């Protein structure tokens, strides 16, 4: 246990966040996402939702402010009637994090899978909200 770091941030996740460099991406995946089949590095977070984890990670993780969108979501598949209400929660968390955030990038489902294959790591959660998958692009620490 370390001082000032949320107890839900595991040593494995902390190591990955520290290893990542500017422009690297990390995916927080919901329970339906094929995380194990697409991840270069997989971190399991069974029993935890993405929003709670996002709050804890954004206290440690700078978002990339050199790009138009440092946060990406999987867009709703055409014809799917799902209403991803979790996106509103993500927006509140991002805006209150102190990081520069304007809006999400929306990525088509199969493009999202391909992009995930290039991500530094995938965090597989037990999140049950539809379309809860989210990608964060790491930025630089400002001194």
C-alpha positions, 0 to 999 in steps of 0.5 A, a space after each residue: 500500500 502506498 500513501 496517496 494512491 487509491 487502494 483499488 489501483 493494483 501494483 500491476 496497474 500502477 506498474 503499467 501506468 508508470 511504464 507507459 510513455 507519451 502517446 501510449 494508450 490504455 483500454 478499460 474494457 467492459 465485461 463483454 469485451 474480448 480483452 484476452 484475445 486482443 490485449 498485448 498486456 492484460 490486467 484483470 479487474 474482476 468485480 470492479 466497474 470502470 467509473 470507479 477505476 477511472 476516478 482513481 487512475 485519473 489522479 495519477 495519469 495525465 491525458 495527452 493535450 497535444 491531440 484533439 481527443 485523448 479519450 475514445 469510446 466505442 460508438 453504438 453499433 448501427 441499429 442497436 438501441 442501447 443508450 450508454 448512460 455511463 458516458 455521462 458519468 465518464 464525462 463528469 469524471 473527466 471534467 472534474 479530474 483537472 485534465 484537459 478534456 473537451 469531448 470524446 472520440 467515437 470509434 467504430 466497433 471493429 476499428 476499436 478492436 484493432 486500435 486495442 490491439 495496438 494499446 499498451 495494455 487492456 484492463 478487463 473489468 466487470 463493468 456491465 453497462 453497454 458500450 462502456 469501453 474507453 481508451 485513454 491516451 497518456 500525456 506528459 507530466 507538466 512541471 
